[in-house]
Amino acid sequence: MGTTATIDVPNLKNGAVIETAFARLREIDKRFSPYKKNSELSKYNRGELNEQTLSPEMKYVLHACRRAEERTYGYFSAWYGEECDPIGYVKGWAISEAGKVIEEKGYKTYCIYVGGDILARSAGDKVWRIGIQDPKDKSKILNKLSISNGAVATSGNYERSKHIINPHTQKPADELLSITVVGADIVTADVLATAAFAMGKKGAAFIKKQLGYKAIVIK
């Protein structure tokens, strides 16, 4: 996915669980990366595969992206012209999949970070402290969150330049510096953050209408 990832599992007795979770992340990246010429996504974009011959996972993700596009009034989209790039969905979904791997191994307290998105879980009294970075100065923290069980997803242009496109204008979204969405589900939070950032100044009002999710906007 072209980004960094960290996994924290307190009181870990066997490091194999971390490697298994990272293996799942690598597996997803291998399938969905738009940068790898032999990925399933790249083959699909070149027309070497059609929707009938895609893997069940790819079919699932494309269907989920279409649902997300409907939910966000088209501000979240995995399609840019004739190209498909579902990274706005896949990143949150990959985190969720890695979390499932960890929980299947019996660990219920963990924190996964991938490129600005975080899934935090606690089976006891563990509270995860999460900082909201200043887009203008990455050495500064503007806000701090305390989360036991929840997800945090941030969208902005300060890490990868103006890479988030407003699908309605086909131009880079630049009305906000960043928007962070906090809620229960990492996949939903990731989709909502991407859509809200693309909406620009209307994004905060959109998040307020999403039950169980809130936004931190930096202009």
C-alpha positions in Angstrom: 0.0 0.0 0.0 3.0 2.2 -0.2 3.0 3.2 3.4 4.3 2.3 6.9 2.6 -0.1 9.3 3.1 -0.8 13.0 1.4 -3.4 15.2 1.5 -3.3 19.0 0.3 -6.2 21.1 1.0 -5.8 24.8 2.2 -8.8 26.8 2.9 -10.7 23.6 4.2 -14.2 24.3 4.8 -15.3 20.7 6.1 -12.9 18.1 4.7 -15.2 15.4 1.3 -13.5 15.7 2.8 -10.2 14.5 4.4 -11.9 11.5 1.2 -13.6 10.6 -0.6 -10.2 10.8 2.0 -8.6 8.6 1.8 -11.5 6.2 -1.9 -10.8 5.8 -1.1 -7.1 5.1 1.5 -8.1 2.5 -1.0 -10.5 0.9 -3.5 -7.8 0.5 -0.9 -5.4 -0.8 0.2 -7.9 -3.4 -3.4 -8.3 -4.7 -4.5 -4.7 -4.6 -1.4 -2.6 -5.2 -1.7 -0.2 -8.2 2.1 0.0 -8.2 2.8 -3.7 -8.8 2.4 -4.6 -12.4 1.5 -8.2 -11.6 -1.1 -7.4 -8.9 -4.6 -8.5 -9.6 -5.7 -4.9 -9.6 -3.1 -3.9 -12.2 -4.2 -6.9 -14.4 -7.8 -5.8 -14.0 -7.0 -2.2 -15.0 -5.2 -3.5 -18.1 -8.2 -5.5 -19.1 -6.5 -8.9 -18.6 -9.2 -9.8 -16.0 -12.9 -9.0 -16.0 -15.3 -8.9 -13.1 -16.3 -12.5 -13.7 -12.7 -13.8 -13.4 -11.7 -11.8 -10.4 -10.9 -13.4 -7.0 -13.7 -13.4 -4.4 -11.7 -10.8 -2.4 -11.4 -8.4 -5.3 -15.1 -8.8 -6.1 -16.0 -8.1 -2.5 -13.9 -4.9 -2.3 -15.2 -3.5 -5.6 -18.8 -4.2 -4.5 -18.0 -2.5 -1.1 -16.5 0.5 -2.9 -19.7 0.9 -4.9 -21.7 0.9 -1.7 -19.4 3.4 -0.2 -19.7 5.7 -3.2 -23.5 5.6 -2.8 -23.3 6.3 0.9 -21.0 9.4 0.4 -23.0 10.9 -2.6 -20.1 10.1 -4.9 -17.4 11.9 -2.8 -15.7 8.5 -2.2 -14.9 6.7 -5.4 -12.5 4.0 -6.4 -12.8 4.9 -10.1 -10.8 7.6 -11.8 -11.6 7.7 -15.5 -11.0 4.1 -16.7 -8.7 3.2 -13.8 -9.7 1.6 -10.5 -7.8 2.4 -7.3 -9.7 1.2 -4.2 -6.9 2.1 -1.8 -9.3 4.4 0.1 -11.2 1.3 1.1 -8.5 -1.3 1.1 -6.3 0.4 3.7 -9.0 0.3 6.4 -10.1 -3.1 5.3 -6.5 -4.4 5.5 -6.2 -3.1 9.0 -9.5 -4.9 9.9 -8.2 -8.1 8.4 -4.9 -7.9 10.3 -6.9 -7.4 13.5 -8.9 -10.5 12.8 -5.7 -12.5 12.5 -4.5 -11.2 15.9 -7.8 -12.0 17.6 -7.9 -15.5 16.1 -4.6 -16.1 17.9 -6.3 -15.2 21.2 -5.1 -11.6 21.6 -7.9 -9.1 22.3 -5.8 -6.0 23.1 -3.8 -4.5 20.3 -3.2 -1.4 18.2 -2.6 -1.4 14.4 -1.3 1.7 12.6 -1.2 1.9 8.8 -0.6 5.2 7.0 -2.5 7.5 9.3 -5.3 5.0 10.2 -5.5 3.3 13.5 -7.5 0.4 15.0 -7.3 0.1 18.8 -8.7 -2.7 20.9 -8.7 -3.4 24.6 -10.1 -6.4 26.4 -9.3 -4.8 29.8 -8.4 -1.4 31.2 -5.8 -0.6 28.5 -6.4 2.9 27.1 -4.5 3.8 23.9 -3.3 7.4 23.6 -3.4 8.7 20.0 -2.1 12.0 18.8 -3.5 14.2 16.0 -0.5 15.5 14.0 -0.2 19.2 13.0 -0.3 19.1 9.1 1.9 22.2 9.0 4.5 20.8 11.5 4.6 17.0 11.8 6.7 17.4 15.0 3.7 18.9 16.8 0.6 17.2 18.2 -2.6 19.4 18.1 -5.0 17.0 19.8 -4.8 13.8 21.9 -7.4 11.0 21.9 -7.9 8.3 24.5 -9.4 5.2 23.0 -10.0 1.7 24.4 -12.0 0.3 21.5 -12.3 2.3 18.3 -10.9 3.5 15.1 -9.2 6.7 13.9 -8.7 7.6 10.3 -7.1 10.7 9.0 -7.2 12.1 5.4 -5.0 15.0 4.2 -2.5 16.0 1.6 0.4 16.7 3.8 1.9 13.2 3.6 1.5 12.4 -0.1 0.9 15.9 -1.6 -2.5 16.5 -3.3 -3.4 12.9 -3.9 -7.1 13.0 -2.8 -9.3 13.9 -5.7 -12.8 15.4 -5.5 -14.6 13.0 -7.9 -17.2 15.6 -8.8 -14.6 18.2 -10.0 -11.8 15.7 -10.9 -9.5 18.1 -9.2 -7.4 17.7 -6.0 -9.2 18.5 -2.8 -7.5 21.3 -1.0 -10.0 23.2 1.1 -8.9 21.5 4.3 -5.5 20.5 5.7 -6.7 17.3 7.2 -9.8 15.7 8.7 -9.7 12.9 11.3 -12.7 10.6 11.8 -13.2 8.7 15.0 -15.7 5.8 15.4 -16.2 2.1 16.0 -15.2 0.6 12.6 -11.9 1.3 10.8 -13.3 0.6 7.4 -16.2 3.0 7.8 -14.0 5.6 9.4 -11.5 5.4 6.5 -14.2 5.8 3.9 -15.8 8.6 5.7 -12.5 10.5 6.2 -11.6 10.2 2.5 -15.1 11.4 1.4 -15.3 14.2 4.0 -11.8 15.5 2.9 -12.9 15.5 -0.7 -16.0 17.4 0.3 -13.9 20.2 1.8 -15.7 22.6 4.0 -18.9 20.5 3.8 -17.1 17.5 5.2 -17.6 18.2 8.9 -21.4 18.6 8.5 -21.5 15.3 6.6 -19.7 13.5 9.4 -22.1 14.9 12.0 -24.9 13.0 10.2 -23.1 9.7 10.6 -24.3 8.0 13.7 -21.4 7.0 16.0 -18.7 9.0 14.2 -17.2 12.4 14.8 -14.6 14.5 13.0 -11.7 16.7 13.9 -11.1 19.2 11.2 -7.9 21.2 10.6 -8.3 24.0 8.2 
